[in-house]
Amino acid sequence: MQRRAEKSLRRLDKTTGRRIREAINQLAVNPKPTGSKKLSGYDNLYRLHVGDWRISYALEEDKLIVLVVEIAPRGQAYRRL
């Protein structure tokens, strides 16, 4: 997980943080869950909705690596990518 994603996760309230952590843990099992979407303009970047929050993550399928890039509210989710 990138530093800015960790920082965003620490700042969330308990309930939202728990839901996002659960979603991230599930990415290890299924990196393309129902509701995830490949972001246009990027080779390996995806997003996943968790309530009003977005998890942006990079997927390196040949190495089975999921890197959480950003966790942000819906309106700010794609500004820093």
PDB file with one MODEL, atoms N, CA, C and O in Angstrom:
MODEL        1
ATOM      1  N   MET A   1       0.852  -1.174   0.000  1.00  0.00           N
ATOM      2  CA  MET A   1       0.000   0.000   0.000  1.00  0.00           C
ATOM      3  C   MET A   1       0.898   1.238   0.000  1.00  0.00           C
ATOM      4  O   MET A   1       1.854   1.324   0.771  1.00  0.00           O
ATOM      5  N   GLN A   2       0.583   2.175  -0.859  1.00  0.00           N
ATOM      6  CA  GLN A   2       1.373   3.402  -0.900  1.00  0.00           C
ATOM      7  C   GLN A   2       1.105   4.250   0.336  1.00  0.00           C
ATOM      8  O   GLN A   2       0.048   4.158   0.961  1.00  0.00           O
ATOM      9  N   ARG A   3       2.073   5.066   0.666  1.00  0.00           N
ATOM     10  CA  ARG A   3       2.027   5.875   1.891  1.00  0.00           C
ATOM     11  C   ARG A   3       0.775   6.750   1.985  1.00  0.00           C
ATOM     12  O   ARG A   3       0.159   6.832   3.047  1.00  0.00           O
ATOM     13  N   ARG A   4       0.398   7.401   0.891  1.00  0.00           N
ATOM     14  CA  ARG A   4      -0.767   8.288   0.953  1.00  0.00           C
ATOM     15  C   ARG A   4      -2.051   7.500   1.187  1.00  0.00           C
ATOM     16  O   ARG A   4      -2.979   8.004   1.819  1.00  0.00           O
ATOM     17  N   ALA A   5      -2.112   6.267   0.685  1.00  0.00           N
ATOM     18  CA  ALA A   5      -3.286   5.425   0.937  1.00  0.00           C
ATOM     19  C   ALA A   5      -3.333   5.021   2.408  1.00  0.00           C
ATOM     20  O   ALA A   5      -4.404   5.032   3.016  1.00  0.00           O
ATOM     21  N   GLU A   6      -2.187   4.666   2.986  1.00  0.00           N
ATOM     22  CA  GLU A   6      -2.125   4.322   4.413  1.00  0.00           C
ATOM     23  C   GLU A   6      -2.557   5.504   5.267  1.00  0.00           C
ATOM     24  O   GLU A   6      -3.299   5.343   6.236  1.00  0.00           O
ATOM     25  N   LYS A   7      -2.095   6.679   4.907  1.00  0.00           N
ATOM     26  CA  LYS A   7      -2.431   7.897   5.647  1.00  0.00           C
ATOM     27  C   LYS A   7      -3.938   8.168   5.590  1.00  0.00           C
ATOM     28  O   LYS A   7      -4.549   8.501   6.606  1.00  0.00           O
ATOM     29  N   SER A   8      -4.526   8.028   4.421  1.00  0.00           N
ATOM     30  CA  SER A   8      -5.972   8.225   4.276  1.00  0.00           C
ATOM     31  C   SER A   8      -6.742   7.210   5.107  1.00  0.00           C
ATOM     32  O   SER A   8      -7.743   7.550   5.737  1.00  0.00           O
ATOM     33  N   LEU A   9      -6.286   5.981   5.109  1.00  0.00           N
ATOM     34  CA  LEU A   9      -6.961   4.921   5.850  1.00  0.00           C
ATOM     35  C   LEU A   9      -6.927   5.185   7.353  1.00  0.00           C
ATOM     36  O   LEU A   9      -7.918   4.954   8.045  1.00  0.00           O
ATOM     37  N   ARG A  10      -5.808   5.661   7.856  1.00  0.00           N
ATOM     38  CA  ARG A  10      -5.681   5.963   9.292  1.00  0.00           C
ATOM     39  C   ARG A  10      -6.616   7.086   9.721  1.00  0.00           C
ATOM     40  O   ARG A  10      -7.035   7.122  10.878  1.00  0.00           O
ATOM     41  N   ARG A  11      -6.946   7.986   8.834  1.00  0.00           N
ATOM     42  CA  ARG A  11      -7.775   9.151   9.176  1.00  0.00           C
ATOM     43  C   ARG A  11      -9.280   8.860   9.165  1.00  0.00           C
ATOM     44  O   ARG A  11     -10.072   9.691   9.610  1.00  0.00           O
ATOM     45  N   LEU A  12      -9.666   7.721   8.677  1.00  0.00           N
ATOM     46  CA  LEU A  12     -11.089   7.395   8.562  1.00  0.00           C
ATOM     47  C   LEU A  12     -11.686   6.997   9.904  1.00  0.00           C
ATOM     48  O   LEU A  12     -10.978   6.564  10.813  1.00  0.00           O
ATOM     49  N   ASP A  13     -13.007   7.152  10.012  1.00  0.00           N
ATOM     50  CA  ASP A  13     -13.682   6.673  11.216  1.00  0.00           C
ATOM     51  C   ASP A  13     -13.613   5.143  11.243  1.00  0.00           C
ATOM     52  O   ASP A  13     -13.337   4.513  10.222  1.00  0.00           O
ATOM     53  N   LYS A  14     -13.863   4.554  12.409  1.00  0.00           N
ATOM     54  CA  LYS A  14     -13.691   3.107  12.586  1.00  0.00           C
ATOM     55  C   LYS A  14     -14.510   2.278  11.607  1.00  0.00           C
ATOM     56  O   LYS A  14     -13.995   1.338  11.002  1.00  0.00           O
ATOM     57  N   THR A  15     -15.768   2.620  11.453  1.00  0.00           N
ATOM     58  CA  THR A  15     -16.656   1.824  10.601  1.00  0.00           C
ATOM     59  C   THR A  15     -16.204   1.850   9.146  1.00  0.00           C
ATOM     60  O   THR A  15     -16.093   0.802   8.509  1.00  0.00           O
ATOM     61  N   THR A  16     -15.947   3.030   8.626  1.00  0.00           N
ATOM     62  CA  THR A  16     -15.513   3.157   7.234  1.00  0.00           C
ATOM     63  C   THR A  16     -14.157   2.496   7.041  1.00  0.00           C
ATOM     64  O   THR A  16     -13.943   1.789   6.057  1.00  0.00           O
ATOM     65  N   GLY A  17     -13.241   2.724   7.975  1.00  0.00           N
ATOM     66  CA  GLY A  17     -11.918   2.117   7.899  1.00  0.00           C
ATOM     67  C   GLY A  17     -11.991   0.600   7.866  1.00  0.00           C
ATOM     68  O   GLY A  17     -11.271  -0.045   7.104  1.00  0.00           O
ATOM     69  N   ARG A  18     -12.862   0.029   8.692  1.00  0.00           N
ATOM     70  CA  ARG A  18     -13.025  -1.427   8.727  1.00  0.00           C
ATOM     71  C   ARG A  18     -13.557  -1.944   7.390  1.00  0.00           C
ATOM     72  O   ARG A  18     -13.077  -2.956   6.878  1.00  0.00           O
ATOM     73  N   ARG A  19     -14.540  -1.254   6.829  1.00  0.00           N
ATOM     74  CA  ARG A  19     -15.106  -1.677   5.541  1.00  0.00           C
ATOM     75  C   ARG A  19     -14.060  -1.626   4.427  1.00  0.00           C
ATOM     76  O   ARG A  19     -14.000  -2.517   3.580  1.00  0.00           O
ATOM     77  N   ILE A  20     -13.246  -0.584   4.437  1.00  0.00           N
ATOM     78  CA  ILE A  20     -12.218  -0.454   3.402  1.00  0.00           C
ATOM     79  C   ILE A  20     -11.123  -1.495   3.598  1.00  0.00           C
ATOM     80  O   ILE A  20     -10.644  -2.073   2.622  1.00  0.00           O
ATOM     81  N   ARG A  21     -10.719  -1.745   4.840  1.00  0.00           N
ATOM     82  CA  ARG A  21      -9.715  -2.788   5.101  1.00  0.00           C
ATOM     83  C   ARG A  21     -10.211  -4.155   4.627  1.00  0.00           C
ATOM     84  O   ARG A  21      -9.454  -4.922   4.033  1.00  0.00           O
ATOM     85  N   GLU A  22     -11.477  -4.452   4.891  1.00  0.00           N
ATOM     86  CA  GLU A  22     -12.054  -5.723   4.439  1.00  0.00           C
ATOM     87  C   GLU A  22     -12.018  -5.820   2.914  1.00  0.00           C
ATOM     88  O   GLU A  22     -11.688  -6.871   2.363  1.00  0.00           O
ATOM     89  N   ALA A  23     -12.354  -4.733   2.240  1.00  0.00           N
ATOM     90  CA  ALA A  23     -12.334  -4.731   0.769  1.00  0.00           C
ATOM     91  C   ALA A  23     -10.914  -4.936   0.252  1.00  0.00           C
ATOM     92  O   ALA A  23     -10.708  -5.664  -0.719  1.00  0.00           O
ATOM     93  N   ILE A  24      -9.932  -4.298   0.894  1.00  0.00           N
ATOM     94  CA  ILE A  24      -8.532  -4.451   0.480  1.00  0.00           C
ATOM     95  C   ILE A  24      -8.073  -5.886   0.701  1.00  0.00           C
ATOM     96  O   ILE A  24      -7.395  -6.457  -0.153  1.00  0.00           O
ATOM     97  N   ASN A  25      -8.433  -6.471   1.836  1.00  0.00           N
ATOM     98  CA  ASN A  25      -8.061  -7.864   2.104  1.00  0.00           C
ATOM     99  C   ASN A  25      -8.673  -8.806   1.075  1.00  0.00           C
ATOM    100  O   ASN A  25      -8.047  -9.794   0.690  1.00  0.00           O
ATOM    101  N   GLN A  26      -9.880  -8.513   0.628  1.00  0.00           N
ATOM    102  CA  GLN A  26     -10.529  -9.346  -0.382  1.00  0.00           C
ATOM    103  C   GLN A  26      -9.845  -9.227  -1.746  1.00  0.00           C
ATOM    104  O   GLN A  26      -9.926 -10.146  -2.561  1.00  0.00           O
ATOM    105  N   LEU A  27      -9.171  -8.096  -1.999  1.00  0.00           N
ATOM    106  CA  LEU A  27      -8.446  -7.945  -3.263  1.00  0.00           C
ATOM    107  C   LEU A  27      -7.330  -8.976  -3.382  1.00  0.00           C
ATOM    108  O   LEU A  27      -6.970  -9.373  -4.491  1.00  0.00           O
ATOM    109  N   ALA A  28      -6.779  -9.410  -2.252  1.00  0.00           N
ATOM    110  CA  ALA A  28      -5.733 -10.434  -2.276  1.00  0.00           C
ATOM    111  C   ALA A  28      -6.294 -11.766  -2.775  1.00  0.00           C
ATOM    112  O   ALA A  28      -5.584 -12.545  -3.412  1.00  0.00           O
ATOM    113  N   VAL A  29      -7.561 -12.020  -2.485  1.00  0.00           N
ATOM    114  CA  VAL A  29      -8.217 -13.260  -2.902  1.00  0.00           C
ATOM    115  C   VAL A  29      -8.756 -13.131  -4.327  1.00  0.00           C
ATOM    116  O   VAL A  29      -8.607 -14.037  -5.147  1.00  0.00           O
ATOM    117  N   ASN A  30      -9.385 -11.990  -4.602  1.00  0.00           N
ATOM    118  CA  ASN A  30      -9.993 -11.747  -5.909  1.00  0.00           C
ATOM    119  C   ASN A  30      -9.670 -10.318  -6.341  1.00  0.00           C
ATOM    120  O   ASN A  30     -10.384  -9.391  -5.957  1.00  0.00           O
ATOM    121  N   PRO A  31      -8.615 -10.117  -7.127  1.00  0.00           N
ATOM    122  CA  PRO A  31      -8.197  -8.761  -7.499  1.00  0.00           C
ATOM    123  C   PRO A  31      -9.139  -8.029  -8.457  1.00  0.00           C
ATOM    124  O   PRO A  31      -8.982  -6.830  -8.684  1.00  0.00           O
ATOM    125  N   LYS A  32     -10.110  -8.743  -9.015  1.00  0.00           N
ATOM    126  CA  LYS A  32     -11.100  -8.106  -9.897  1.00  0.00           C
ATOM    127  C   LYS A  32     -12.508  -8.465  -9.427  1.00  0.00           C
ATOM    128  O   LYS A  32     -13.235  -9.177 -10.120  1.00  0.00           O
ATOM    129  N   PRO A  33     -12.892  -7.971  -8.247  1.00  0.00           N
ATOM    130  CA  PRO A  33     -14.217  -8.318  -7.733  1.00  0.00           C
ATOM    131  C   PRO A  33     -15.323  -7.641  -8.538  1.00  0.00           C
ATOM    132  O   PRO A  33     -15.072  -6.711  -9.304  1.00  0.00           O
ATOM    133  N   THR A  34     -16.534  -8.120  -8.352  1.00  0.00           N
ATOM    134  CA  THR A  34     -17.689  -7.488  -8.981  1.00  0.00           C
ATOM    135  C   THR A  34     -17.740  -6.031  -8.539  1.00  0.00           C
ATOM    136  O   THR A  34     -17.629  -5.739  -7.349  1.00  0.00           O
ATOM    137  N   GLY A  35     -17.905  -5.135  -9.470  1.00  0.00           N
ATOM    138  CA  GLY A  35     -17.957  -3.713  -9.153  1.00  0.00           C
ATOM    139  C   GLY A  35     -16.642  -2.992  -9.372  1.00  0.00           C
ATOM    140  O   GLY A  35     -16.611  -1.762  -9.380  1.00  0.00           O
ATOM    141  N   SER A  36     -15.552  -3.732  -9.549  1.00  0.00           N
ATOM    142  CA  SER A  36     -14.284  -3.063  -9.843  1.00  0.00           C
ATOM    143  C   SER A  36     -14.279  -2.687 -11.317  1.00  0.00           C
ATOM    144  O   SER A  36     -14.960  -3.309 -12.132  1.00  0.00           O
ATOM    145  N   LYS A  37     -13.508  -1.667 -11.646  1.00  0.00           N
ATOM    146  CA  LYS A  37     -13.479  -1.198 -13.029  1.00  0.00           C
ATOM    147  C   LYS A  37     -12.070  -0.754 -13.382  1.00  0.00           C
ATOM    148  O   LYS A  37     -11.403  -0.088 -12.590  1.00  0.00           O
ATOM    149  N   LYS A  38     -11.623  -1.123 -14.567  1.00  0.00           N
ATOM    150  CA  LYS A  38     -10.325  -0.675 -15.061  1.00  0.00           C
ATOM    151  C   LYS A  38     -10.457   0.793 -15.435  1.00  0.00           C
ATOM    152  O   LYS A  38     -11.412   1.182 -16.108  1.00  0.00           O
ATOM    153  N   LEU A  39      -9.504   1.608 -15.002  1.00  0.00           N
ATOM    154  CA  LEU A  39      -9.546   3.037 -15.305  1.00  0.00           C
ATOM    155  C   LEU A  39      -8.998   3.288 -16.703  1.00  0.00           C
ATOM    156  O   LEU A  39      -7.914   2.816 -17.046  1.00  0.00           O
ATOM    157  N   SER A  40      -9.736   4.021 -17.495  1.00  0.00           N
ATOM    158  CA  SER A  40      -9.296   4.306 -18.859  1.00  0.00           C
ATOM    159  C   SER A  40      -8.079   5.224 -18.827  1.00  0.00           C
ATOM    160  O   SER A  40      -7.971   6.112 -17.982  1.00  0.00           O
ATOM    161  N   GLY A  41      -7.185   4.993 -19.751  1.00  0.00           N
ATOM    162  CA  GLY A  41      -5.973   5.793 -19.832  1.00  0.00           C
ATOM    163  C   GLY A  41      -4.811   5.211 -19.038  1.00  0.00           C
ATOM    164  O   GLY A  41      -3.709   5.758 -19.066  1.00  0.00           O
ATOM    165  N   TYR A  42      -5.043   4.118 -18.337  1.00  0.00           N
ATOM    166  CA  TYR A  42      -4.001   3.463 -17.536  1.00  0.00           C
ATOM    167  C   TYR A  42      -3.941   1.987 -17.911  1.00  0.00           C
ATOM    168  O   TYR A  42      -4.965   1.367 -18.197  1.00  0.00           O
ATOM    169  N   ASP A  43      -2.739   1.435 -17.908  1.00  0.00           N
ATOM    170  CA  ASP A  43      -2.578   0.032 -18.287  1.00  0.00           C
ATOM    171  C   ASP A  43      -3.066  -0.935 -17.219  1.00  0.00           C
ATOM    172  O   ASP A  43      -3.671  -1.959 -17.536  1.00  0.00           O
ATOM    173  N   ASN A  44      -2.806  -0.613 -15.954  1.00  0.00           N
ATOM    174  CA  ASN A  44      -3.084  -1.595 -14.907  1.00  0.00           C
ATOM    175  C   ASN A  44      -3.741  -0.989 -13.669  1.00  0.00           C
ATOM    176  O   ASN A  44      -3.583  -1.519 -12.569  1.00  0.00           O
ATOM    177  N   LEU A  45      -4.467   0.100 -13.828  1.00  0.00           N
ATOM    178  CA  LEU A  45      -5.080   0.774 -12.688  1.00  0.00           C
ATOM    179  C   LEU A  45      -6.580   0.493 -12.660  1.00  0.00           C
ATOM    180  O   LEU A  45      -7.270   0.588 -13.675  1.00  0.00           O
ATOM    181  N   TYR A  46      -7.064   0.144 -11.465  1.00  0.00           N
ATOM    182  CA  TYR A  46      -8.469  -0.200 -11.261  1.00  0.00           C
ATOM    183  C   TYR A  46      -9.024   0.615 -10.110  1.00  0.00           C
ATOM    184  O   TYR A  46      -8.274   1.213  -9.338  1.00  0.00           O
ATOM    185  N   ARG A  47     -10.354   0.634 -10.002  1.00  0.00           N
ATOM    186  CA  ARG A  47     -10.988   1.292  -8.867  1.00  0.00           C
ATOM    187  C   ARG A  47     -12.088   0.397  -8.335  1.00  0.00           C
ATOM    188  O   ARG A  47     -12.677  -0.410  -9.055  1.00  0.00           O
ATOM    189  N   LEU A  48     -12.346   0.569  -7.040  1.00  0.00           N
ATOM    190  CA  LEU A  48     -13.382  -0.197  -6.374  1.00  0.00           C
ATOM    191  C   LEU A  48     -14.145   0.748  -5.462  1.00  0.00           C
ATOM    192  O   LEU A  48     -13.536   1.517  -4.719  1.00  0.00           O
ATOM    193  N   HIS A  49     -15.465   0.702  -5.510  1.00  0.00           N
ATOM    194  CA  HIS A  49     -16.312   1.533  -4.645  1.00  0.00           C
ATOM    195  C   HIS A  49     -16.505   0.833  -3.306  1.00  0.00           C
ATOM    196  O   HIS A  49     -16.750  -0.372  -3.251  1.00  0.00           O
ATOM    197  N   VAL A  50     -16.392   1.598  -2.237  1.00  0.00           N
ATOM    198  CA  VAL A  50     -16.767   1.142  -0.896  1.00  0.00           C
ATOM    199  C   VAL A  50     -17.588   2.282  -0.311  1.00  0.00           C
ATOM    200  O   VAL A  50     -17.032   3.224   0.253  1.00  0.00           O
ATOM    201  N   GLY A  51     -18.892   2.201  -0.442  1.00  0.00           N
ATOM    202  CA  GLY A  51     -19.756   3.309  -0.039  1.00  0.00           C
ATOM    203  C   GLY A  51     -19.451   4.521  -0.900  1.00  0.00           C
ATOM    204  O   GLY A  51     -19.437   4.431  -2.127  1.00  0.00           O
ATOM    205  N   ASP A  52     -19.206   5.657  -0.257  1.00  0.00           N
ATOM    206  CA  ASP A  52     -18.857   6.884  -0.982  1.00  0.00           C
ATOM    207  C   ASP A  52     -17.352   7.027  -1.175  1.00  0.00           C
ATOM    208  O   ASP A  52     -16.885   8.075  -1.621  1.00  0.00           O
ATOM    209  N   TRP A  53     -16.602   6.012  -0.853  1.00  0.00           N
ATOM    210  CA  TRP A  53     -15.144   6.032  -0.972  1.00  0.00           C
ATOM    211  C   TRP A  53     -14.698   5.204  -2.160  1.00  0.00           C
ATOM    212  O   TRP A  53     -15.393   4.282  -2.587  1.00  0.00           O
ATOM    213  N   ARG A  54     -13.526   5.544  -2.693  1.00  0.00           N
ATOM    214  CA  ARG A  54     -12.948   4.830  -3.823  1.00  0.00           C
ATOM    215  C   ARG A  54     -11.569   4.326  -3.439  1.00  0.00           C
ATOM    216  O   ARG A  54     -10.771   5.044  -2.836  1.00  0.00           O
ATOM    217  N   ILE A  55     -11.308   3.088  -3.797  1.00  0.00           N
ATOM    218  CA  ILE A  55      -9.976   2.508  -3.642  1.00  0.00           C
ATOM    219  C   ILE A  55      -9.404   2.412  -5.048  1.00  0.00           C
ATOM    220  O   ILE A  55      -9.968   1.730  -5.904  1.00  0.00           O
ATOM    221  N   SER A  56      -8.297   3.083  -5.290  1.00  0.00           N
ATOM    222  CA  SER A  56      -7.610   2.973  -6.575  1.00  0.00           C
ATOM    223  C   SER A  56      -6.425   2.049  -6.354  1.00  0.00           C
ATOM    224  O   SER A  56      -5.660   2.224  -5.405  1.00  0.00           O
ATOM    225  N   TYR A  57      -6.273   1.056  -7.238  1.00  0.00           N
ATOM    226  CA  TYR A  57      -5.186   0.100  -7.042  1.00  0.00           C
ATOM    227  C   TYR A  57      -4.606  -0.346  -8.375  1.00  0.00           C
ATOM    228  O   TYR A  57      -5.291  -0.411  -9.395  1.00  0.00           O
ATOM    229  N   ALA A  58      -3.312  -0.649  -8.324  1.00  0.00           N
ATOM    230  CA  ALA A  58      -2.606  -1.152  -9.495  1.00  0.00           C
ATOM    231  C   ALA A  58      -2.542  -2.668  -9.385  1.00  0.00           C
ATOM    232  O   ALA A  58      -2.339  -3.210  -8.298  1.00  0.00           O
ATOM    233  N   LEU A  59      -2.714  -3.339 -10.491  1.00  0.00           N
ATOM    234  CA  LEU A  59      -2.717  -4.795 -10.515  1.00  0.00           C
ATOM    235  C   LEU A  59      -1.652  -5.273 -11.489  1.00  0.00           C
ATOM    236  O   LEU A  59      -1.704  -4.976 -12.682  1.00  0.00           O
ATOM    237  N   GLU A  60      -0.691  -6.014 -10.966  1.00  0.00           N
ATOM    238  CA  GLU A  60       0.337  -6.627 -11.803  1.00  0.00           C
ATOM    239  C   GLU A  60       0.039  -8.119 -11.838  1.00  0.00           C
ATOM    240  O   GLU A  60       0.504  -8.876 -10.986  1.00  0.00           O
ATOM    241  N   GLU A  61      -0.735  -8.530 -12.824  1.00  0.00           N
ATOM    242  CA  GLU A  61      -1.224  -9.905 -12.879  1.00  0.00           C
ATOM    243  C   GLU A  61      -0.117 -10.930 -13.069  1.00  0.00           C
ATOM    244  O   GLU A  61      -0.211 -12.037 -12.540  1.00  0.00           O
ATOM    245  N   ASP A  62       0.928 -10.585 -13.813  1.00  0.00           N
ATOM    246  CA  ASP A  62       1.995 -11.556 -14.038  1.00  0.00           C
ATOM    247  C   ASP A  62       2.768 -11.868 -12.758  1.00  0.00           C
ATOM    248  O   ASP A  62       3.399 -12.920 -12.661  1.00  0.00           O
ATOM    249  N   LYS A  63       2.728 -10.965 -11.775  1.00  0.00           N
ATOM    250  CA  LYS A  63       3.426 -11.177 -10.504  1.00  0.00           C
ATOM    251  C   LYS A  63       2.456 -11.375  -9.343  1.00  0.00           C
ATOM    252  O   LYS A  63       2.885 -11.576  -8.207  1.00  0.00           O
ATOM    253  N   LEU A  64       1.150 -11.320  -9.616  1.00  0.00           N
ATOM    254  CA  LEU A  64       0.117 -11.442  -8.584  1.00  0.00           C
ATOM    255  C   LEU A  64       0.289 -10.411  -7.478  1.00  0.00           C
ATOM    256  O   LEU A  64       0.239 -10.744  -6.294  1.00  0.00           O
ATOM    257  N   ILE A  65       0.494  -9.149  -7.872  1.00  0.00           N
ATOM    258  CA  ILE A  65       0.685  -8.051  -6.923  1.00  0.00           C
ATOM    259  C   ILE A  65      -0.473  -7.065  -7.057  1.00  0.00           C
ATOM    260  O   ILE A  65      -0.834  -6.654  -8.159  1.00  0.00           O
ATOM    261  N   VAL A  66      -1.046  -6.695  -5.909  1.00  0.00           N
ATOM    262  CA  VAL A  66      -2.072  -5.653  -5.849  1.00  0.00           C
ATOM    263  C   VAL A  66      -1.497  -4.533  -4.999  1.00  0.00           C
ATOM    264  O   VAL A  66      -1.183  -4.751  -3.829  1.00  0.00           O
ATOM    265  N   LEU A  67      -1.352  -3.338  -5.560  1.00  0.00           N
ATOM    266  CA  LEU A  67      -0.808  -2.182  -4.850  1.00  0.00           C
ATOM    267  C   LEU A  67      -1.902  -1.133  -4.711  1.00  0.00           C
ATOM    268  O   LEU A  67      -2.360  -0.572  -5.707  1.00  0.00           O
ATOM    269  N   VAL A  68      -2.319  -0.867  -3.476  1.00  0.00           N
ATOM    270  CA  VAL A  68      -3.336   0.159  -3.238  1.00  0.00           C
ATOM    271  C   VAL A  68      -2.660   1.516  -3.385  1.00  0.00           C
ATOM    272  O   VAL A  68      -1.730   1.836  -2.644  1.00  0.00           O
ATOM    273  N   VAL A  69      -3.122   2.299  -4.328  1.00  0.00           N
ATOM    274  CA  VAL A  69      -2.511   3.580  -4.665  1.00  0.00           C
ATOM    275  C   VAL A  69      -3.149   4.717  -3.890  1.00  0.00           C
ATOM    276  O   VAL A  69      -2.452   5.600  -3.391  1.00  0.00           O
ATOM    277  N   GLU A  70      -4.483   4.701  -3.785  1.00  0.00           N
ATOM    278  CA  GLU A  70      -5.164   5.825  -3.148  1.00  0.00           C
ATOM    279  C   GLU A  70      -6.505   5.383  -2.577  1.00  0.00           C
ATOM    280  O   GLU A  70      -7.179   4.512  -3.126  1.00  0.00           O
ATOM    281  N   ILE A  71      -6.874   6.006  -1.460  1.00  0.00           N
ATOM    282  CA  ILE A  71      -8.193   5.848  -0.854  1.00  0.00           C
ATOM    283  C   ILE A  71      -8.722   7.259  -0.682  1.00  0.00           C
ATOM    284  O   ILE A  71      -8.127   8.062   0.037  1.00  0.00           O
ATOM    285  N   ALA A  72      -9.828   7.567  -1.331  1.00  0.00           N
ATOM    286  CA  ALA A  72     -10.327   8.944  -1.305  1.00  0.00           C
ATOM    287  C   ALA A  72     -11.844   8.959  -1.442  1.00  0.00           C
ATOM    288  O   ALA A  72     -12.436   8.015  -1.966  1.00  0.00           O
ATOM    289  N   PRO A  73     -12.478  10.047  -0.963  1.00  0.00           N
ATOM    290  CA  PRO A  73     -13.920  10.177  -1.175  1.00  0.00           C
ATOM    291  C   PRO A  73     -14.235  10.327  -2.657  1.00  0.00           C
ATOM    292  O   PRO A  73     -13.381  10.723  -3.450  1.00  0.00           O
ATOM    293  N   ARG A  74     -15.446  10.013  -3.009  1.00  0.00           N
ATOM    294  CA  ARG A  74     -15.862   9.971  -4.410  1.00  0.00           C
ATOM    295  C   ARG A  74     -15.461  11.207  -5.203  1.00  0.00           C
ATOM    296  O   ARG A  74     -14.947  11.063  -6.312  1.00  0.00           O
ATOM    297  N   GLY A  75     -15.668  12.398  -4.695  1.00  0.00           N
ATOM    298  CA  GLY A  75     -15.392  13.619  -5.441  1.00  0.00           C
ATOM    299  C   GLY A  75     -13.922  13.931  -5.639  1.00  0.00           C
ATOM    300  O   GLY A  75     -13.574  14.743  -6.497  1.00  0.00           O
ATOM    301  N   GLN A  76     -13.051  13.302  -4.860  1.00  0.00           N
ATOM    302  CA  GLN A  76     -11.618  13.595  -4.930  1.00  0.00           C
ATOM    303  C   GLN A  76     -10.788  12.406  -5.394  1.00  0.00           C
ATOM    304  O   GLN A  76      -9.559  12.484  -5.422  1.00  0.00           O
ATOM    305  N   ALA A  77     -11.427  11.330  -5.748  1.00  0.00           N
ATOM    306  CA  ALA A  77     -10.749  10.052  -5.944  1.00  0.00           C
ATOM    307  C   ALA A  77      -9.695  10.024  -7.044  1.00  0.00           C
ATOM    308  O   ALA A  77      -8.705   9.305  -6.902  1.00  0.00           O
ATOM    309  N   TYR A  78      -9.856  10.754  -8.106  1.00  0.00           N
ATOM    310  CA  TYR A  78      -8.959  10.573  -9.245  1.00  0.00           C
ATOM    311  C   TYR A  78      -8.079  11.792  -9.520  1.00  0.00           C
ATOM    312  O   TYR A  78      -7.432  11.863 -10.564  1.00  0.00           O
ATOM    313  N   ARG A  79      -8.051  12.729  -8.613  1.00  0.00           N
ATOM    314  CA  ARG A  79      -7.298  13.975  -8.836  1.00  0.00           C
ATOM    315  C   ARG A  79      -5.793  13.785  -8.789  1.00  0.00           C
ATOM    316  O   ARG A  79      -5.065  14.469  -9.509  1.00  0.00           O
ATOM    317  N   ARG A  80      -5.305  12.858  -7.944  1.00  0.00           N
ATOM    318  CA  ARG A  80      -3.856  12.725  -7.761  1.00  0.00           C
ATOM    319  C   ARG A  80      -3.260  11.525  -8.474  1.00  0.00           C
ATOM    320  O   ARG A  80      -2.111  11.169  -8.210  1.00  0.00           O
ATOM    321  N   LEU A  81      -3.995  10.901  -9.357  1.00  0.00           N
ATOM    322  CA  LEU A  81      -3.463   9.717 -10.039  1.00  0.00           C
ATOM    323  C   LEU A  81      -2.548  10.092 -11.168  1.00  0.00           C
ATOM    324  O   LEU A  81      -2.014   9.216 -11.848  1.00  0.00           O
TER     325      LEU A  81
ENDMDL
END
